[in-house]
Amino acid sequence: MKLIADSSSSKTEWVLIEGNHVLEYSFTDGINPFFQTRKEISRLIRLQLPEKFFLKKLEEIYFYGAGCTTEEKMDIVKASLIAQFRVPTIIKSDLLGAARALFGEEAGIACIIGVGSNSCFYNGYEIAKNVRSLGYILGDEGSGAVLGKMFLSDCLKNLAPEEISREFYNLYRVTSDDVLELVYNRSSPNAFLSSISFLLAAHLDNEYVYNLIYKNIRRFFVRNLMQYDYQDYPISFIGAVATTYSTILIDVAKEFDVEIKQIVESPMKGLIKYHTMDLAYFDDSK
């Protein structure tokens, strides 16, 4: 029996599988070792994951997560999971999870546009090239966090349409001072910023909103996708922002003469398929 988890900074998707069958399925808050300590992650897992997950006899855990980019960060998540389940645990980046889910054993360019953004050239086995994400301050172009940041900045400088700004303040019940507190002094500001980005989905017919989203996604193409051999391999996208704003994503792709193979919200379906294949020749322990 295997436990597979895929985590962004905002939510973690958990699935228990035995053979080719899904036994249990659940969501918890996001896990990101850049923003959470080992103890905080352990507490989140213990309190939010249903008890039935702890009662199953597991053989191994595969965890794909945002922020799992170095051995140090992966060890934080690994220690937290082993403390709770005490079984062999393999930690990989959410980017490798996206690539495996989108392409299986085939080569392609995998792109994540969710809370954050990332991309890679996947050769069918491992990530062969990666343009660094850099997070929502220095990078994460196209992401919900950066889109939320762009919109909030316009709100606070009175550059966003008045009706949309008013809707934001009424919906979130915050003042401009509250916004600064949430962004600069609270935990997981990227998740907060990303949550705001979906407010814009109801206003895609507004010229300001369309242009804001288009500009954000276009920067992802210019600063990330264009650095790969993007005309020679299939390109696919994963993430809530990619699916929510898929029509604009496709519009941007047309500008760059890019044909997108697929756009899916979650990698979990693909990861279940990947981990129920005969992968004896893969050694994830390395």
N, C-alpha and C positions, 0 to 999 in steps of 0.2 A: 504494500500500500504506500502511495506517495502523496505528499502534500506539496502542492505548487502554489506559490504566491507571486503576485505581480504588484509592485507598489510605486505610486507616484508620491508627491509631497502632500496630496490631498486625500487619497484613499488607497487602501490595500485590498486586493481581491484574492481570496483564498479558496482553493478547491482540493478536496480529497478524492483521489482516484485509485481504483483497484482494477488492474487489467485495463480494459477499455471503458470502464464504467465510472461515472461521476457519482460519488456517494454523498458528499456534503459540499455546500457552497455558502460563502459568507463574505461580508465586507467589514473592514475596520477603518479607522483613521489612517492617514498616510504615514509611512515610515521613511525617514531620510536621516542618515547618520551625520549629515552636515548640520542638522538643526536639533537633533535629539541625542541624549546620552544613552549608554547601554541600559541603565536602570529605567529610563523613561520608555525605551522601546519594550523592555521586558514587561513593564507594568501595563502598557497599552495592549500587548498581546494577551496577557493573562486576564485582563478585565473586559476586553471587547470581543475576543474570539469566543464563540459558543463552547460550552463545556464538552459537547460531543466530539469536538476536534481533539481534545486531550485524552479521550477514552479509547481512541483507536490505536491499534498497534502499528506504528509507522516503520517503514524500512528506510526511508530517506526523505529529505526536504530539498526542494529546489526553490530558491528565493531570488527573484529578479527585482532590483530596486533602484530608484533614483538615488543618486549620491553614492552608489556603490562603485566607485571609480578607482579606488586605491586599496591596497591590502589593509591599510589601517582602518579605513571606513568599512570595508567588508567584514573585518574581524569584529567590529562593534555589533553589527547585525547578527553575525554568526554566533557570538557569545550569548546574545539575547535569546536566540532561538534554541540553542543547545540547552540553556538553562531551563527552558520551559518544556522541551520535548525529549532531550537526551538521546538523539538519534543523529546519524551522519547528515551533515547539512552542507549544501553547496550554495554559495552566494555568487551571483553574477549581476552585471549591470542591467538596468531596464532596457538599455539600447540593444544588448545581445538578445534579450527576451523578445524585443520588437522584431529584430531581424529573423530570429528563429520562427516566430509566429507568422511573419509575412511571407517568408521564402522557403522555410524548411531546409532542404539540402541544396537549393538552387542559389545562384549568385544574384545579387540585386542591391539597390540602394534603399536602405530603410530610413525613414524619417519619423521622428516623434514631434508632434505639436500638441502639447497638453498644457499642464501647469508650467512646465519648462519646455525646451525644445532641444533636439539633438539629431544627429544623422551619422550614417556610416556607409562604407562599402563593405558588404558581407559577401564572402567568397563561397558560401554554402557550408562552411564549417566554423569560421571565426570572423571577427571584425578585422579586416585587412587595412582599412583606413578610416580615420575619424577626424573630422574637423571639430575641435574642442567646443563644447557648449558654453562654458564660462559663467553660467548662472545668470540670474535675471538682472544683475547690475551691469556686467560687462558683455553679456551675450543673450542667449535665450530668444533670439529673434523669432518672431512669429507666435510666440507662446502666449498663453493666457495671462501670465504674470506681467509680461512686457506690455501687452495690450491694455491690461488693467492699469498699469503704471502710466501709460500714455493718456488714457482717458481721465484718470484722476488728476494728473497734472493740468490737463485742459480745464477740468472742473474748477480746480483751486485758483487758476489764473483767469477764470471767467471766459474761456475760449470755446468751451463746449456749448451746444445748443441749450438754451435755458430750460426747456421742457424736459430734456433728458437728464440734466444735472439735478433738477428738482425731483425727478423720479428716483434718482439714486439716493439723495439725502432722505427722502421720505421712506424708501424701502429699507434702508440700512439704519435709519433712525440715528444718524450721526451728524456732527457738525464738522466744519473744516479742521478744527483743532483735534477732534476725535480721530480724524483720518490720519493726521500726522503722528498721533500717539500709536495707532494701530500699525502704521508702516515702519516707524523707527524704533519703537520700544516694546513691541509684542513679539511673541514667537511666531514662526512660520509666516512672515509677511508675504512671501511669494504665493502661498495658498490663498491668503486674503485677497491679494491683487487679482489673482486668477478668477476668483469667484465673481468679482465685479465685471470681468470681461464678458460674462454671459448675459449680463443685463442688456448688452447691445444687440443681442440676437433678435429682439422684438422690433428693432428699428433699422433693418437692413435697407429699407427704401429711403432712408435719410442719407443725403449726400455726404454729410460729415462722417457718419458712422461707416458707410461703405468705404470711403477713402481712408479712414483711420485703419480699418481692418486690412484693406488692400495693401497699404503702405507697410504695415507690420509684417504681413506674410511675404511680401515682395523682398523685404530685407533678409528673410530666411533664405530665399532662393539666391540672392546676390552674395551673401556672406557665408553660405554653407553649401547648398546644393551645387552651385557652379564650380566648386573646387573638385568635384568628382568627374569621372567619365560618364556624365549623365545622359549622353546620347547613345551610349553603348549597352546600357543595362536597364532592366525594368525598375521603376520607382514606385514605392508604395508608402502610405502614410498611416500612422496610428495616433490616436489621441482625441480627447473630447473637443478640443478647439478645432482640430482638422475636420472632424465630422460636423460640428455645429456650423462652421463657416465653409463647408465643402464647396458651395457654389462659387465663393470668392477665391478659394484655393485653386479651383479649376480655371477660373479666369486668369489668375496670375500664371498658372502653368502654361496657358495658351500663349501668353506674352513671350515666354521663353521657349516655345515650341516643344514643350514637355508633355508627354502623355502619361497620366497617372494610372497605374495598373489597378490599385484598390485603395480605398480609404476606409479604415475600420476604427471603431472607438476603443476597443480593448484587445490586447493580445491574447487573452486567456484561452479563447477557443483554439487559436493556432498553437499555443503552448501545450494544451491538452493533447492535441493531435501529435505534436512533436515528441512528447514524452511517452506516448503509447506506441511509437514506432519501434522497430528493432534497431537500437542504437548501440549495440554492443561494442562497436569499433570506436565510439567516442569515449574519451576519458576526461570527464569534467573535473576530476579531482586535481588535475594539473593546473 
